[in-house]
Amino acid sequence: MNKTFFIIAVFVCLSLFFAGCSQQQPAIQPPQTVPPVAEQNVTQLPPDTQKPNVTQQPPPYKPIHLNYQISVPNGPNGGTQQLNFDYYFTEKTDCNGRPALNGFVKMAEAAFPDRASYTKITAYLDSGEAVYSDRLGESDLAFDTAKPLMADFDPAFWPQTVIARGKKNLLSEEIWSGTKPVLLRNVAVFGGNGDYSVTAGPEGKVAGLDCKNITVSVKASTMDGQIITCIHKLTDPNFSFIASAYAFGGPGFQWSIKSFSREAAPTAYYPQCLTPVSCPSVSKPTQQERDSCGAQGNSIESTKDDKGCVTEYACITNEERARRNIGGNQRPGCPVDEKLVKENADCWSKQGNVDYQRNEQTGCITGITCNLPPEGQGMPPRN
């Protein structure tokens, strides 16, 4: 199986009470001399000050912090690698007239929390789609130079973005409260094109959060299979995010939210709206093409433009694939060491998994660890 799993107004009604008074006819009395009564000096307030018209303001936005822990099989030393993703949404604003949350994501290996990379993010509240920027250093967050890029993987908003790209909304009655699958045809998202089927399931709970089970079945150029998610929904703001996800039938790839809080980010950040990236539709390779390429010891890989959009698929060698992979996993400007390219390619030819070592200051890849599977086992073939 081909799997590159990168994978709610309450109105207050005013009640008016009208009091009526009745007075009985007094008994007839003999005439009496009644002393004059002094007039009372009553000051009447202007009508507009008797009942002030107060406009109720919405409550201030509380920042959101999502922390995910992702388990990646065949990590360093052949074990499971733990990755932490921290999402900080610092503001609620309008981006080109659309309600949105702006913030950033911090990504790091659990074993090396100080070796983090960052990306800015805009989550659109009207559709659920999330837009990410290119990879940044911590100091880059304080500037407005981030560029939107088509993401390969999204731990927090994977179904929302797929569904938004398919011209639907996860929180709509059709999907969220639906009783049958919703089909999305030829959706261009996460580095590939394909067809998706979205099915709502029963309620669940993850890390103390109520959530709705949403299954996404995929037939795309980057994967065939299912990702089963449980989605938590907020009402302030109208916003949803993944509580947990599992790649059904895949190599144990799963992730879940570790904590959710309404707290401010600890890092200097300059708010920036990221415009969604529009990618062309590119047909996925046929199975015959994949088989023919694999028979040569090669693999079919995508070629992407500067926005992260797939422009074509080609049969390439492990060396070229390694060269692309190393270049894409380090900061721009870092050289690609051909010695590391060969080590990377050799590891893949043995069906091993590669772990990269980086220079903490430059972010450049300086070494490779090849994690070979136990004898008799191996990574799924890339076909």
N, C-alpha and C positions, 0 to 999 in steps of 0.2 A: 504494500500500500504506500502510495506517494504521500508523504506527510512532511511538510515543513511547517510545523505548528508555531508560528511566531505569536498565534490564534488569538402633582394635585393644587370657594372664597366664601368665607363665612360672613353673611350679612346680618347685622343686628337691627331688628325691627323696633321702631319707637312706638309705644302705646300712649295714646292721648286719652286722658280721663276728664270727662265733662261733669261738673257738679251742678245740680239744679236746686234752688231753694224756694219753698212755698211759705206764704205768710198768711195767718188767719185774719179775718175781718175783726177789728177791735170792737169791744162793747161801747155803746153810746155813753159818754160822760158829759157832765155839765161843763159849760165853758170855763176855761181856766186861763189865767194869764201866764203865759210861758215866757220866761226870760229868753232874750235872743242868744243864740249859740254862736260862739266865735267860729269863723271859718278856719278850717285847717289848711295849712299851707303844704300841699302835696306836690312834690317835684316828680314829674313824669320823665322817665328815661326814654331816650329815642328808641324807636322800634328795633333798630339794628344792634342796640347795646343791651336790650333786655334778654335776648337769647343769642348769645354769640354763636356764629357759624364757624365751628372749628373743623378744619380739614385734617382728617386722621392720616398721619404719615406711616408708611410701612416701617417695620422694625429694621434696624441697621443690619447689614449683612455680616454674618459670622464666618470667618475663614474656615476652610475645610482642610483636614489632613487625613489622607488615606495611606496606610502602610501595608504593602503586600510582601509576602515571602513566596518565592517561586522555587520549586524543586526541579532541577535539570538532571536527568539521568546521564550516566557516563561522563561525569565531570572529572576534575583533577583526581589522579590516581585511580580512575575507574569508578569512583564513588559518586554519590549524588551531590551535586553542587547547589548551594543555597544562594539565591540572589534576593536582594531587598530593593523594592521600588517605593519611594516616598513621594506622594502627590501632594502638593500644596497649592490650593486655590485661594489666592489672596484678595481677589476683588470680583464683584458682580458688576457688569457694565453692559454697554451696547457696543457691538462691533458691527459697523456698517448697518445700523438700525436693527440688528438682531441681538436678543438677550444672550449673554454669554458669561462664563466664568474664565478668568485668566489666572495663570499661575505657572508652576514649573514642576519638573520631576527630577528627583535625585536617584541615581542608579548605582548600586555597588554590590560587590560580593559580600556575603555575610561575614566571611573570614577576614576581609580587608575593607572595613567601613571607611577608611580614610582615602581609599583609591576610588573616588566617585567621579561619575560624569553626569552631566545635566542636559536637559532639554526643556524648552518652554512649551506650554500647552494652552490651547483655547478650547473649551467645551461649550458647544452651542446648545442652549436650553430649549430652543424650538424644535430641534431635530434629534438631539442626543449625540451628534457627531463630534468627535474629538480630533483636533488638528495639532500635530506636533511640529517642532522645529528641528533643525539640524542639531548635531551634538555640540554641546558647549562646555566650557570650563566654568568653575564657580564664579569667577570675576566677570565673565561674559554676561551673567544674569542681570547685572546692574546697568547694562546698556540696551539699546533698541536695535541691535544688529542681527537678531535671530531671523532665520528664513524658514518658511513653511516647507515641510518635506513629507512625502508619502511614507507613512510608517510601515515597517515590516511586521511589527508585533505590538499589541496593546493589552496590557494586563487588566486595565480598569474599564475600558469601553469597547471591547471587541465587538459584541453583538450590536450595540447601539450604532457604531459607525458603519458596519456592514448594512444594517437595515436602513440607515439614513441615505447611504449611497444607492440603495435600491428604491429610493423615493417613498419610504415608509417611516413610521416612528414607533419605536419599541413600546412607548407608553400609551399608544392609541388603543381604543377599544378592540380594534381588529386583531391586534397582536396580544396585548397584555391580558385581555379578557377573552381571547379567541378560543374556539373549540376545535379548530382544524388548522393544519399547517398553512402558512402564508408563503407563497413562492416568489422569489426574487430572481429575475433573469438577467444574465450577462452583467453582473456587477463588477466594476473595476475598483478593487480595494486591496490594500496590503500586498502590493507587488504582484498581483495577478487578477485575471478575469475568471468569472465562473457563475454558476447557478447555486442559489442558497434556498433552503427550506427552513422556516422558523416556526417552532411549535412551543406554545406555552403549556406548562405543567403545573403540578401542585405547589403549594406553599412549602417553604422550608425555613431553616434557621442556621446561620453560620456566624461564629464568633459573637453570639448574642444579638445578631441582626436578623430581623425577619426578611425573607427574600422569596422571590418567585423563580421557579425552575424554568429556564428557557433553553431548549435544545436547538442548535443550529447544525443542520446537515449540509455538507458541502460537496460540490463537484466542480473543482476549480483547477487552474493551472498550477497552483502551489500546494494543493492538498485535496484528497478525497477522504471523507470520513465524517465524524461528528465531534462537536465540542459542546459539552453539557455544562451550562452555567446556572448560577443562582444569583438573581439580581435584586439588590436592595434599592428601594425608592424613597427619596426624600420629598417633602412637600414645601420646604423652605431651604433652598429654592426647589423648583420643580425639576428634579435631577435624579439620575439613577447611576449606579455603578456596580461592577461585578463584586459579589461577595465570595464566590468560589468558581472554579472552572476545572474541567477535566477533559482531556482528549481521549474520547472513548475508542478503545482498540489501538491506541497509540502506545509508545514506549514509556508509559508511566508518567507522562508529562502533565503536571497539574500545578495549580496555584490557588491561593486563598488570601483573603484580607486578614491581616493580623490585628489591626486596630483601626478605629475610626474616631475622630475627635474634631471639635470645632476650635482650632487653635491657629495662631498666626505662625508664619514661616520664620525660621531663625536666620534666614539668609537674605542679604540685600538683593532686591529684585525690582526691575523696572517693568511695569505692566506693558504688555504688547499684544495686540490682536493679530492672530494668525489667520490668514485667508485660506479656506479649503483648497486643496490641490486637485485640479481636474486632470485625470489621466485618460489617454486614448484606450480604446478597446483593442486588445491584442488576442488573437486566437491561441489557445493552448496547444502544445504539441500533441500529435496523435500517439497512441500506444505503440504503433509500428515505429515511429520516429524515435521514441524513447528506447525501445528494444534494440534498434539498430545502433544507436549511440552507445548504449550500455555494453553491447557485444564488443565494442572497440576499447573497453576499459575507460570510457569517458562518461560524461554526464551532461544532460541538457540543463543549461542555466540561463537566467534572464539577463538582458542588458538593460540598464536603467539610465535615464537622463538626469540632469542636475536637480530635478524636482523629486527624484525617487520613483518616477513612473517607468514601468516596463515598456520598452520600445520593441523588443524582439526576443526570441529564444534561439539559442544556438548550442550545438554540440561542442563542448570544449574539453580539453584535457584537465587532469587533476592539477597540473602545474598552473594553468591559466586560472582555474577556479580558486586555487590557493592564493595566487597573486591578487585577484579581486577581493578575496575574503580578508586578507591582511590589510589591504588598502582601505577597505570599508570599515575595519574595526579599530582604526587608530585615528588620531586627530589629523585634519588636513595639513599638508606640508611635511608630514613624516615620510621618510624614504621607505621603499619596500626592499628589504634585504633578500636577494635571490637565494642565499643560503637557507634562509627561513622558509622561503617558498618551496624549495626542494624537500626540506624536512616535513613541511605541512602536507605536501603531495604524497610523500612516501607513507606517512601515517594513514592517510585516507585510503591509499591503495591496500593497506592491511586492515581496512574497515575499523580503524581506530578513531577516537574522538580527540580533538585538539584543544588544548588550553593555552592561551597566550599570556606571556609575561610582558608588562609594560614599564617604561620609565615613569616614575611618579611625577617628575617635573614636566616632562615633555608630552607624556601620553603616547609615545611611540612604542610599538611592539619590538621587544628586544630578545625574546626567546620563546620557545615552543615546548610544551610537554605533550607527548603522545600517550594517550590512555587507551591501551589495547583491551579489547573485551576478553573475558575468560575463554579458554579454549573450547571450541565447539559452538561459541556464540559469536555474534557480530551485529553490527549496526544494520538496520533495514536497508536494502539496496535503494539507491537513488534512481528510480525509474518511474 
